[in-house]
Amino acid sequence: MKRLLVTAGVVAGMLLALPAQAQTVGLGSTTRGGTSQIGKAIAAAISSNSAMQMRPQEMANTADYLPLVNGGDVEFGIANVVQTWFAYNGKGMSEGRPMQDLRMAAVLMPFRAGLIVPKSSGITSIADLKGKRWPVFKQGSLGDHVVRAFLANAGLTLDDVKGVPVPNFPRMWNSFKQGTTDMTVVVVGSKTNREMDATIKGGVRFLSFAPASLAGMQAWMPGMYLTEVQPSPKLPGVEAATNVMTYDYTFFASTATKDDTVYEAVKALHASEKDLLASGPFWTGFTGARMANDVDIPFHPGAIRFYKEIGIWQR
């Protein structure tokens, strides 16, 4: 008996001497596009600057993992604020399916998007696009909301244009390059923006949105706002001061995600600002100071605790 007790004691001591296994958490993300790149950068930053290991759980669409985060099956997720707001409230793209266990962890970077047309088209305003060929997405999808918001800035609807069906954003860009649509949507200064300017004969032009019509746009894209951009060699198509649509990317959890887990995640993100900014152009505009910005979605208690500690929680 004495020998067994000694052996048990040795084994217990060996187990205590082993390093604690890092907590592994999931991050809902997509298999391709900007969201996938953002997800990989977040996972790397949190894994490098905290005791936890974050693994992207990549799926075809944001709509696939939002319910999983809401239900506590995946600890975290990322999406633009429009999709997150609709999901929490059960409206728009999530009509009739409210996900009210979602909780904000951090507001990330602003995305600036706008409408471009060929310079040679002579089109200089949104109103000039009446009767022109517009990309039309599946009703209720993100693309559908974007194009309807852009039309609303000029008091137009899909009935005022010639719809060209497209299943996704890459097909929308191809249609524009092939000349089957008269405009397209791009992120300002993105690789796609530069490609379009180089591909379209004579280059492209961004159209400016009217601030007076912002409310009509927000009916389709809640949480968006307008940002004025100035001409720059890095922003092909911006010929003068131009108002573009801006919306934030969000990092969220759920009520089922432990407070300490969220606390450590946002703390690690805050400490990673320089690395994230250096990871690619998608992160332009990200700062630790804006992580607690109000986006009309409740914040997670673990995130609030950290933001109060560093003095950026103002509510």
C-alpha positions as CSV (number, residue, x, y, z in Angstrom):
1,M,0.0,0.0,0.0
2,K,2.8,2.4,0.9
3,R,4.5,1.7,-2.4
4,L,1.3,2.5,-4.3
5,L,0.9,5.7,-2.4
6,V,4.4,6.8,-3.2
7,T,3.9,6.0,-6.9
8,A,0.6,7.9,-7.0
9,G,2.4,10.8,-5.4
10,V,5.2,10.8,-8.0
11,V,2.6,10.7,-10.9
12,A,0.7,13.6,-9.3
13,G,3.9,15.6,-9.0
14,M,4.8,14.9,-12.6
15,L,1.3,16.1,-13.8
16,L,1.6,19.3,-11.8
17,A,5.0,20.0,-13.3
18,L,3.6,19.8,-16.9
19,P,2.6,23.2,-18.4
20,A,-1.1,24.0,-18.3
21,Q,-2.8,23.2,-21.6
22,A,-3.8,26.4,-23.4
23,Q,-7.5,27.0,-23.8
24,T,-8.6,26.6,-27.5
25,V,-11.5,28.7,-28.7
26,G,-13.2,29.0,-32.1
27,L,-13.7,32.0,-34.3
28,G,-16.5,32.0,-36.9
29,S,-15.2,33.2,-40.2
30,T,-15.5,32.6,-44.0
31,T,-13.5,30.4,-46.3
32,R,-12.5,33.2,-48.7
33,G,-12.5,37.0,-49.1
34,G,-11.8,39.8,-46.7
35,T,-13.5,38.2,-43.8
36,S,-11.3,35.2,-44.1
37,Q,-8.1,37.3,-44.0
38,I,-9.4,39.4,-41.1
39,G,-10.2,36.2,-39.2
40,K,-6.8,34.7,-39.7
41,A,-5.2,37.9,-38.5
42,I,-7.3,38.0,-35.3
43,A,-6.7,34.4,-34.5
44,A,-2.9,34.9,-34.9
45,A,-2.9,38.0,-32.8
46,I,-4.9,36.5,-29.9
47,S,-3.0,33.2,-30.0
48,S,0.3,35.1,-29.8
49,N,-0.7,37.6,-27.1
50,S,-2.8,35.5,-24.7
51,A,-2.8,32.1,-23.0
52,M,-5.5,30.9,-25.4
53,Q,-5.3,29.4,-28.8
54,M,-7.9,30.7,-31.3
55,R,-8.8,28.7,-34.4
56,P,-10.8,30.0,-37.3
57,Q,-13.9,27.9,-38.0
58,E,-14.3,28.8,-41.6
59,M,-17.7,28.4,-43.4
60,A,-19.2,29.5,-46.7
61,N,-21.1,32.5,-45.4
62,T,-21.4,34.7,-42.3
63,A,-25.0,33.5,-41.9
64,D,-23.7,29.9,-41.3
65,Y,-21.8,30.7,-38.1
66,L,-23.8,33.6,-36.6
67,P,-26.4,31.1,-35.1
68,L,-23.5,28.9,-33.9
69,V,-22.0,31.9,-32.0
70,N,-25.4,32.9,-30.7
71,G,-26.0,29.4,-29.4
72,G,-22.6,29.1,-27.7
73,D,-21.3,26.4,-30.1
74,V,-18.5,28.7,-31.3
75,E,-17.0,31.2,-28.9
76,F,-16.4,34.2,-31.2
77,G,-17.3,35.5,-34.7
78,I,-16.6,38.4,-37.1
79,A,-18.9,40.2,-39.5
80,N,-19.7,43.7,-40.7
81,V,-21.8,45.7,-38.3
82,V,-24.8,45.6,-40.7
83,Q,-25.0,41.8,-40.6
84,T,-24.4,41.7,-36.9
85,W,-27.1,44.3,-36.1
86,F,-29.6,42.5,-38.3
87,A,-28.8,39.2,-36.7
88,Y,-29.2,40.6,-33.1
89,N,-32.5,42.2,-34.0
90,G,-33.9,39.5,-36.3
91,K,-34.3,41.9,-39.2
92,G,-33.1,42.3,-42.8
93,M,-30.8,39.4,-43.6
94,S,-32.0,37.6,-40.4
95,E,-35.7,38.5,-40.7
96,G,-37.7,36.6,-38.1
97,R,-34.6,35.0,-36.5
98,P,-33.4,37.3,-33.7
99,M,-30.1,36.2,-32.1
100,Q,-30.3,38.1,-28.9
101,D,-27.6,36.2,-27.1
102,L,-24.9,37.8,-29.3
103,R,-22.7,40.3,-27.5
104,M,-20.2,42.7,-28.9
105,A,-16.5,42.1,-28.0
106,A,-14.9,44.8,-30.1
107,V,-15.4,47.3,-32.9
108,L,-12.6,46.7,-35.5
109,M,-11.8,48.7,-38.6
110,P,-14.0,50.9,-40.8
111,F,-14.7,49.6,-44.3
112,R,-15.2,52.3,-47.0
113,A,-17.1,51.2,-50.0
114,G,-18.5,53.1,-53.0
115,L,-19.9,53.0,-56.5
116,I,-17.6,53.2,-59.5
117,V,-18.4,53.8,-63.2
118,P,-16.2,54.1,-66.3
119,K,-14.8,57.6,-66.6
120,S,-15.8,57.4,-70.3
121,S,-19.5,56.9,-69.4
122,G,-20.1,60.5,-68.6
123,I,-21.9,59.5,-65.5
124,T,-21.1,61.9,-62.6
125,S,-23.9,61.3,-60.0
126,I,-26.0,58.5,-58.6
127,A,-29.1,60.0,-60.2
128,D,-27.4,59.6,-63.7
129,L,-27.6,55.8,-63.1
130,K,-31.4,55.8,-63.6
131,G,-32.3,53.4,-66.4
132,K,-28.8,51.9,-66.4
133,R,-27.7,48.3,-65.9
134,W,-27.3,47.4,-62.2
135,P,-26.2,44.2,-60.5
136,V,-29.1,42.5,-58.7
137,F,-28.5,40.0,-55.9
138,K,-30.7,37.5,-54.2
139,Q,-33.3,39.3,-52.2
140,G,-32.3,39.7,-48.5
141,S,-28.6,39.1,-49.1
142,L,-25.8,41.6,-48.2
143,G,-25.4,42.6,-51.9
144,D,-29.1,43.2,-52.2
145,H,-29.0,45.6,-49.2
146,V,-25.9,47.4,-50.5
147,V,-27.3,48.1,-54.0
148,R,-30.7,49.1,-52.6
149,A,-29.0,51.5,-50.2
150,F,-26.9,53.1,-53.0
151,L,-30.1,53.6,-55.1
152,A,-31.9,55.1,-52.1
153,N,-29.3,57.9,-52.0
154,A,-30.8,59.2,-55.2
155,G,-34.4,58.3,-54.3
156,L,-34.3,55.4,-56.7
157,T,-35.4,51.7,-56.4
158,L,-34.6,48.6,-58.4
159,D,-37.7,49.4,-60.5
160,D,-35.8,52.5,-61.8
161,V,-32.9,50.4,-63.3
162,K,-32.2,47.5,-65.5
163,G,-31.4,44.6,-63.3
164,V,-28.5,42.2,-64.2
165,P,-28.7,39.1,-61.9
166,V,-25.4,38.2,-60.1
167,P,-24.9,35.5,-57.5
168,N,-22.0,37.1,-55.6
169,F,-19.6,39.9,-55.5
170,P,-16.8,38.3,-57.7
171,R,-19.4,37.8,-60.4
172,M,-20.6,41.4,-60.0
173,W,-17.0,42.6,-60.6
174,N,-16.6,40.3,-63.6
175,S,-19.9,41.7,-65.1
176,F,-18.5,45.2,-64.8
177,K,-15.2,44.3,-66.4
178,Q,-17.1,42.5,-69.2
179,G,-19.3,45.6,-69.8
180,T,-22.6,43.9,-68.9
181,T,-23.3,46.4,-66.0
182,D,-22.7,50.1,-65.9
183,M,-21.4,50.3,-62.3
184,T,-20.1,48.2,-59.5
185,V,-19.4,48.3,-55.8
186,V,-15.8,48.2,-54.5
187,V,-13.9,48.8,-51.2
188,V,-12.1,52.1,-51.6
189,G,-8.4,51.6,-52.3
190,S,-8.8,47.8,-52.4
191,K,-7.0,45.5,-54.8
192,T,-10.3,45.2,-56.7
193,N,-10.5,49.0,-56.9
194,R,-7.1,49.1,-58.5
195,E,-7.8,46.2,-60.8
196,M,-10.9,47.9,-62.1
197,D,-9.1,51.1,-62.8
198,A,-6.4,49.3,-64.7
199,T,-8.9,47.1,-66.6
200,I,-11.5,49.5,-67.7
201,K,-10.4,51.6,-70.6
202,G,-9.9,55.2,-69.4
203,G,-10.1,54.2,-65.8
204,V,-13.0,54.5,-63.3
205,R,-14.7,57.2,-61.3
206,F,-16.2,57.1,-57.8
207,L,-19.6,58.7,-57.4
208,S,-20.3,60.8,-54.3
209,F,-23.2,60.1,-52.0
210,A,-25.5,63.0,-50.8
211,P,-25.4,63.4,-47.0
212,A,-29.0,64.7,-47.0
213,S,-30.1,61.2,-48.1
214,L,-28.2,59.2,-45.5
215,A,-31.4,58.1,-43.7
216,G,-32.7,56.4,-46.8
217,M,-29.4,54.5,-47.1
218,Q,-29.4,53.5,-43.4
219,A,-32.9,51.9,-43.8
220,W,-31.0,49.3,-45.8
221,M,-27.7,49.4,-44.1
222,P,-28.1,50.1,-40.4
223,G,-25.0,51.4,-38.7
224,M,-23.4,52.8,-41.9
225,Y,-22.3,56.4,-42.2
226,L,-20.6,58.5,-44.8
227,T,-16.9,59.4,-44.9
228,E,-15.3,62.0,-47.2
229,V,-12.2,60.8,-49.0
230,Q,-9.8,63.0,-50.8
231,P,-7.9,62.3,-54.1
232,S,-4.8,60.2,-53.6
233,P,-2.6,58.0,-55.9
234,K,-3.6,55.1,-53.6
235,L,-7.3,55.7,-54.3
236,P,-7.9,55.4,-58.1
237,G,-11.2,56.8,-59.2
238,V,-11.4,59.5,-56.4
239,E,-11.2,62.6,-58.5
240,A,-12.4,65.1,-55.9
241,A,-13.7,65.2,-52.4
242,T,-16.1,62.2,-52.4
243,N,-18.5,60.8,-49.9
244,V,-18.4,57.0,-49.6
245,M,-20.3,54.5,-47.5
246,T,-18.5,53.4,-44.3
247,Y,-19.4,50.6,-41.9
248,D,-17.4,48.9,-39.2
249,Y,-16.3,45.4,-38.8
250,T,-17.2,43.7,-35.5
251,F,-15.8,41.0,-33.3
252,F,-18.5,39.4,-31.2
253,A,-19.2,36.6,-28.7
254,S,-22.3,35.4,-26.9
255,T,-23.7,35.3,-23.4
256,A,-22.4,31.7,-23.3
257,T,-18.8,32.8,-23.8
258,K,-17.1,33.1,-20.5
259,D,-16.3,36.6,-19.2
260,D,-12.6,35.8,-18.6
261,T,-12.3,34.4,-22.2
262,V,-13.7,37.6,-23.7
263,Y,-11.6,39.7,-21.4
264,E,-8.4,38.0,-22.4
265,A,-9.4,38.1,-26.1
266,V,-10.0,41.8,-26.3
267,K,-6.9,42.5,-24.1
268,A,-4.8,40.6,-26.6
269,L,-6.4,42.4,-29.6
270,H,-5.8,45.8,-27.9
271,A,-2.1,44.9,-27.5
272,S,-1.8,43.8,-31.1
273,E,-2.7,47.1,-32.8
274,K,0.6,47.6,-34.5
275,D,0.8,44.0,-35.7
276,L,-2.7,44.1,-37.1
277,L,-2.1,47.4,-38.9
278,A,1.0,45.8,-40.5
279,S,-0.9,42.7,-41.5
280,G,-2.6,44.2,-44.5
281,P,-4.7,47.1,-45.9
282,F,-7.9,45.6,-44.5
283,W,-6.9,46.9,-41.1
284,T,-6.5,50.6,-42.1
285,G,-8.3,52.7,-39.5
286,F,-8.2,50.2,-36.7
287,T,-7.2,51.6,-33.3
288,G,-7.4,50.2,-29.8
289,A,-9.2,53.4,-28.7
290,R,-12.3,52.6,-31.0
291,M,-12.8,49.0,-29.8
292,A,-15.5,50.1,-27.4
293,N,-17.4,52.3,-29.9
294,D,-21.2,52.1,-29.5
295,V,-22.8,50.2,-32.4
296,D,-26.3,49.7,-30.9
297,I,-25.6,46.1,-29.8
298,P,-24.9,45.2,-26.2
299,F,-21.3,44.6,-25.2
300,H,-20.1,41.5,-23.4
301,P,-19.4,41.9,-19.6
302,G,-15.9,40.6,-20.2
303,A,-15.1,43.2,-22.8
304,I,-16.7,46.0,-20.7
305,R,-14.4,45.0,-17.7
306,F,-11.3,45.5,-19.9
307,Y,-12.5,48.7,-21.5
308,K,-13.2,50.2,-18.1
309,E,-9.7,49.2,-16.9
310,I,-8.1,51.1,-19.7
311,G,-10.5,54.1,-19.6
312,I,-12.2,53.9,-23.0
313,W,-15.6,52.7,-21.7
314,Q,-17.7,56.0,-21.7
315,R,-21.2,54.7,-21.2
